[in-house]
Each structure stands twice: as C-alpha cells, then as structure tokens.
Amino acid sequence: MLLEKIKADLEAAMKAQDKERTSCLRMAISAIKYRQVAMNQDLDDQEVAKVLRTQIKQVTESVEQYSKGGRADLVAMEQKNLEILKSYLPKELDEDGIRAIVQEIIAETGASKKDFGKVMKLVMARVAGQADGKIVNGIVNSLLK
C-alpha cells in the first residue's frame, strides 16, 4: 500500500537524518491524514495518489513564486520536494503518449469541437493520474476541429 511505503520511507529518512526528505514525507503524510479525517475513512492507493498530486501542484506553484521572487535557495529546496513526491506516483506520460490517446479517443467517438468536454472526460479517465490536466486540455483543444 502506498501510504505504508511512504511511512516506511519516512522512518528510513529519519534514521539516515535526511532532513529534507523527512520534512517532505511528513508534510505528505499530514496531508493524507487530513484527507482521511475529512472523508472519515481510510484512503486507498488511488486517493493517496490524488493527495500527492495536490501536494505536487502546490509545490510546483511554490517553485514558480520563488523563481519570480529570485529565491534560488527556496527553488532548489522545492525542486527536491517535487522529485521526492513524484517518486511515489506512476510515471507520467509524455506529450506524444497523450496525443496518441487523444487521437484514438477522437477516432473512436468521431468527436468534433463541440464534444470537447466529452473527450476530456474520456481522456482523463484513461490517463488517470499519468498526465497533467492542463497539458491534456491543450492537446485536446489542438486536435479537435
């Protein structure tokens, strides 16, 4: 189970006195526990992955803000956190992989520009956590005529 792996890695990081990894994993576990309490149930791996994706999105936004503010030290720290969090998720598809899936779905459904929402829904279901929604949106938009 994903949460158990994160907890085991946290314990290993604490023993190795890896402060950055320990901090990042504690933050992730805290967010997962917060979600568990909010949902009033234990989370399965899919829900844990959703929480991790939310964390990744927040860290990415932090990187952008720190870059604009000229804080290279904080950018480096957040980049490290990003790598740690991404290591727990399945490998993301590249743009070519996403484009192939989108083209396949458009061919199957015979979709046109007005079917954008339907195509997005089908693509996001198929790529489930392996692609950023913004990237998928751009590709679907460019391929629908």
PyMOL commands that set and color helices and strands:
alter all, ss='L'
color gray80, all
select helices_A, chain A and resi 2-15+19-39+45-68+72-86+95-109+113-127+133-143
alter helices_A, ss='H'
color red, helices_A
deselect
rebuild
show_as cartoon
